[in-house]
Amino acid sequence: MFLYYCDLAWRSIKKTPMLSLLMILAISIGIGITITTLNVYKTMSYNPAGERSEQINSVQLWSQGLDSWDEFMSNITYTDVINLRNHNDLKLKAASYRTGLAMQSDDPKKEPTLESVRVIDGDFFTIFEVPFLYGERWDKSVDSLPAYQVVISEKLNTTFFDGENSIGKTIYLNRKPYQIVGVIKDWNPQPKYYDPTNGGFNDAENIFIPFSLTEQEEFDVWGNTQGWQFEPMLTHQDRLNSEKVWIQFWTLLDTEADKQQLQTWLTQYVEQQRSFGRFTDTAKTAKEAVQISHVEKWLEDNNVVPRDNKILVGLSVLFLTVCLVNILGLLLTKFLKRAPEVGVRRAIGASRGQIFSQYMVEVGIIGFIGGVVGLLWAWGALILLESQFNVDASVAGLDSSMWIITPLIAISTAVLAGVYPAWVVCRTKPSVYLKAQ
């Protein structure tokens, strides 16, 4: 019976090509706009941490003075990072910030490149489950005793070492030799949840070096640096001693008890620092001056999904609703034109349920075709966003789930619009049209 209804529906669509085309265009445009905004929102709101989102936590501290910032900063000071790194109750902990260095190898045929570099503690690889192709992270002792060791990406390993196992080989960063101890597999979480402060959808770094080298190497900071008071930065040591915030600090807390334990320790830490003349904004209690954020909250606080995107999704749904109302009017016109045919079919024994089912199949087919066309509109719109408006490719890519979601939304929309017109035509009295005949 379903195939028979499909055959009748297709014949009906061909009988009124212009009306059917208008309905398909109305659905496709509404669906195209909705899917475009929904795809961008879905991609940006994705949480790469998955099930470990609650365990991976960032530490923020209200270290500023009175009448400065109105919210917690994502980064913390070097002083606070060093004190947190020395907190032995934390099993896994990692400081992290971004710099840039010129990289070259012993092969004169390979041109030097300027690379974005992540300066981290070794636990970073464990906390964020960074996959290794060759080797592993540097030894735990390197986090305390500086050593010129490095982990590089598979991409750089292919570029400089032709994809071979490069463990033990040497690369030069700003002309200083670093021994390769690990090569990570292709790893580029989107959004870049471990540091969205420079852009939530920037690519992951290709080079990772020990945080313990920070003091002696005086790396430039390629990330955000914020300060609440004037402090001259004449030397690198001035930056380290300052109240400027520029480093992220991550830790892995397996249970809620672990989180409460860290909260207690940090509260005591703030009280101690206040006795040293720091954390001078006493409008907040020591407990209120501490914030421990799991990944989902961290992404929200860093506005990885801008509020404008949520508004755009809402507006696109409203536009789809307008399209639905227009489709309803077109369907009503189309179905009422066929009222005499319905009257005859009712007179020879067709039930209201059969007539209703037939028209629901027809609007479902129209919705499906509109959904496919709308998906093409969305795909083209995303390509345009990437090419003409410099939207990141990871955001502008069409999510695979949309190939399933789109037809379902389109069919549901068409069926919803078709319920009333189908119900009206099913109420047709056969006798009226038999007399007319």
N, C-alpha and C positions, 0 to 999 in steps of 0.2 A: 504493500500500500504506500509506503514511504517513497519508493521509486516512482510510483504512479503520480504522487503529489509533486515530486520533483519535475516530472515531465510536464505536468500541467502548469507549474510555476514558470518553467523556462519558456513555454509557449506564451504565457501571459506577459512575460517580460519583453518578448520579441514583438508582441502586438502593440505595445506602447513604448517604443524605444526611447523617445525623448523624455517622457515622464520617468522612466526607469533610470535613464542616465542622470537626470537631475537628482534623484534620490541617492544614487551611488556617489555622485560628486559631493552632495551634502554630508553623507556619512564619512567619506574619505577625508575631506578637509577637516572635519571635526576630530576624527580619529588621528589624522596626521599631526595636528597641533598638540593634541592631548598626549600622544605617545612620545613626541619629541621632548616635551617638558618632563614627562614622567620618566623617560629614559635617563635624562640628565640628573634628575633628582635621585633616582634609584642608584645610579653609579656613584654619585657624590656622597650618599648616605650609607654606603656599604661599609661594614665594619670588618676589616681584614683580620682582626684578632680572633674572630669566631667565638668558640666556646671559652677561650682563655681571656676574654675581654674583662671579666671581673677580677682576674688574678694579676694582670699586668697593670701596674699603677704608677702614676707620675706624682711627684711631690712638688707642691707650690707653697711658698712662704710669704707672709705679709711683712716683708722686711723694710718697707718704705716708711717715711715719716708722715707727719700730719699733713693734710691738705695736698696730697699728691695723687696717686692713682685711685680709681674708684672700684677696682676689681683686682683679683689675683692675676699676676703675670704668669705666663707659661714657663718662663725661665727663672733660674735662681742665681745667686752670686757664686763666685768661685770659692769664697770663704765657706759658705754653707755646703757647697758640694764636697769640699775636702772633709768637713766634719761628718757629713753623711757617709762618705766612703770609708771613714774610720769607724763607723758604727757596726760592730762585729755581729750583732744579732740579725742583721740582714744577710740571708744566705746568698741571694742573687741581687746585684745592684750594678748600675751602670750610669756613669755620667756620659753626656753626649753633646757635641756641637759640630758645626760645619766650618770647614776652611777650604782652601784651594792651593794646590801645589803643582809645579811642572814635573811631569814624569817622563823618564827616558830609560832605555835599557842599554846593555853593552853592545847591542847590534846597531852599527852605524846606519844601517839601511832603514831603521825604524825612526820616523820623525818624532821628536818630543811633542807631548800634548799637555795642555793645561787641564787638570782634572779637579772635579769637586771631590773633597775628601771628608770622611766622617771620622772625627776624633772620639774614641770611645774606650770604655773598659771592656775587658774580654767577655764579661757576663752578658753583654749586649746580644751576642750571637745566640745565647741560650734563651734569654728572655723573649726574643722575637723569632725564635726558631728559624734562624737563617740557615739554609741548606748548603752543605759543602760538597764540592766536586772532587777536590784534592785537599789533603791535609786537614788541618783543624785550626781553631783559635790559638793565639799565643798562650804560653804558660801563665798560670795564675800569678806567679811571682813578678811577671812583667808589669802588672797593674800597680805594683809598689816600687819596683826597681826598673827604671826606664831602659828599654832596649829598642834598637832600630829594627823592628819586625813589622810585617805588613800582611794584610789579607786583601787580595784583589778579586775583581769580578771575573766571571767566565768570559765576558766581552773583552776585557783588557788582556786576559790570558791568550785569547785567540789572536788579538791584534799584535801583541809583542812576542808571543812564544808559540804561535801557530797552533794553539789548542793543546799542546803537549803538557805533561805534568811538570809544572815549573817550581815545585816545592824545593827550597834550598837555593834557588837562583836569586840574583840581585837585581833590583830596580833602583833608580835614583830619583828622589823627590827633592826638588830644589837643590840638585847636585849632591845630595847626601845618600849614601848607600843604605838600603833597607832590604833585609832578607825576607823572602816570601815564605810564609808558614802555612798559608791556606788560600784556596781558590774557591769562591762560592759559586753555586749554580745561579742561573738567571733568577734574580730576586728583585722585584720591583713592586712592592705592595701599593695598591691604589685604593683609597687615598694614602698618602705617605704619613701614616699615623704616628710614627715615632718622632716626627718633627714636621708638623704642618705650618710652622711659623713663617717659612719662606715661600709658602705655596703648597696647598694640600695635595696637589697633583703633579708636583715636580718629580722627576725621575730620582730613584735611589742613587746614592753615591757608588762609585766603582772602586774606591780605595778606602780601607779602614786601618787606622793606626792607633797605637796606645795613647790613652789620655795622660799617662804618666810622663809623656814627652812635652806636655803643654808648657811647663815652666821654663825648661831649658831651651826649647826650640822657638818660643815666642811666635806661635802661629797667628796669622791674621784671622779675624773672625768674619766669616761670610754669612753669618746669620744675623738675626735681630739683636741689637744691644740697646737696652733701655735703662735710663737712670732718672731718679726723682730729685736729685740735687746736682749742683754744679761741682764737677770733680775733674781737674785737668788730667788728661791722658798723655803725659810726656814720655812715659816709658811703659814697657809691657808690665812691669811690676806694679805700676800705678793701676792698671786695669785689674790685676789679680787682687789688689788690696781694696779696690773700690766697692761701692754698694751697687754697681751696675749689674744688671741681670742679663745673662747671655748663654746659660748652659741648662740643658734639660737633665733631669735626674729620674731614672726609672728603677723600679724594683718589682720583684715577683712575690706576691703575698697569696699564699695558697688558701688561707682560711680567713674568716671574719675576725677570728681571735688574733691572727697575725696583724691584721690591719689596725685593730684596737691597740695592740701593743706598740705599733709604730706611732700611732696617734698620741699615746701617752708619752712616749719618749720625745717626740717632736715638741709637745707642749712644754715639757721640762726644758728642752733645748732653747725654746723661745724665751722662757723666763731667765735662763742663764745668760743669753745674749743681751737681754735688756739690762742686766746688771753690768754688762760691759759697755753700755751706751748705744747699743744697736736696737732695731725694731722699736723705734721711738713712737710709733702711732699707738698710744695706749687706749684709743677709743675701742680697740678690739682686745678682747681677753687673749691670753696666751693660747688657749684652745682654739679660739676663732681665727687666730693668725696662721693656722695650719689647714691645708687642704690636700687631701689625697684623692686623686682622680683616676678612676678606671678608664679604659680606652673609650667607651661610649661617651662618658661625660667629658673626657679630654677633647674629643672631636667636636662635641657640641660647644664647649667653651671657646674653642679656637675657630668657631664659625666656619668649619669645613663645608657645611651646607648653609649657604647664606639664606637669610630670611626671605630675600627676594625670590629665591627658587621656589619656596613653599607657596608664596603668593601666586607665582606664575602657574603652578600646578592647579591651584584653585580656580584661577581665571580660565585656564584651558578647559576645565571641567564645565564651567559655566557656558563657555562657547559651545561645547559639545551638547549641552542641554538645549541651547538655542537651535542647533542643527536638528536635534531630536524633535522639537516642536514643528519645525519646517517639514521634516519628513512625515510627521503625523498628518499634516494638512495635505501633502501630496498623496499619501496612501488613502486618505479619506476620499479624495477626488477620484483616484484610480479605482478603488473598490466599488464606490457608488455607481460608477459608469457600468459596472458589470452586474448590477443588481438584477436586471432581467434574466441574465444567465443563471444567477443564483436561484431566482424564483422557479425557473424551469427545473433545475436540478433538485430543488426541494420537492416539487410536485411529483417527480418520478421516484422519490424515496430517499434522497440524500438527507442525512440528519444535520442538525446545526453543528454538532461536534465535528463531523467530517468536513463541512465547509470551513469551519474555524481552523481546523488542522491544516487544510490545504493552504489557506492564506498565511498561516504562521510559517509554513515551509517556504512560501514565496518570499516573505519578508526576511526570513533567515538567509536565503540565497543572496538576496540583495545586500544584506548586511555583510555576508562573507566576502562578496566581491568588493564592497566598499572598504572592508577591512584590509584586504590585500592591496588595494590602491592606496589606502591611507598609510600602510606600512612603507610603501615606496615613497610617498610624500615625506614621511619621517626620516627615512634613510637619506633622501636627498637633502633635507633640511640640516641634518647632522653633518653631512659632508660640507655643506656651505658654511656652517658654524666653524668647522675646523679650518677650512681653507681661507675664508674671508675675514673671520673675526678672531683668529688665533686662539680658538678654544682648544685646550689640551686634547690630544687624540684619545687618551684614556677616558675622557668625559664624553667626547663626541662619538665614540664607538657605539653601535647599536647592540644593546645587551641581548644575548641569545634568548632569554626568557620572553622578550617582546614578540618573538615570532609565534609564540603560543598565546600570550596575553592579548595581543592585538585582535586576532580574529574573534576571540571570545568576547571582548568588549564590544566589537562591532556588531556581532550577531545579537548579543544581549540588548544593545541599544536599539537595533532595528526591530527586534521582537517587542520590546517595550513600547516603541512608537506604534507598532502595528496592532496592538491588542485592542485599542478602542475602535479603529476603523473596521477591523474584522468582526468585532462584536456588533457594531451597527449594521453591517451588511448581513450578518447572520439572523438578525431580527426581521429581515424582509419577509413579508407575507406573500406566499406564492400566488394567491388568488389575484392580487393586484396586477401582476405582470402577465398572468395567463389571460385575463380579460383584455389587456392591451394587445396581446398577440392575436 
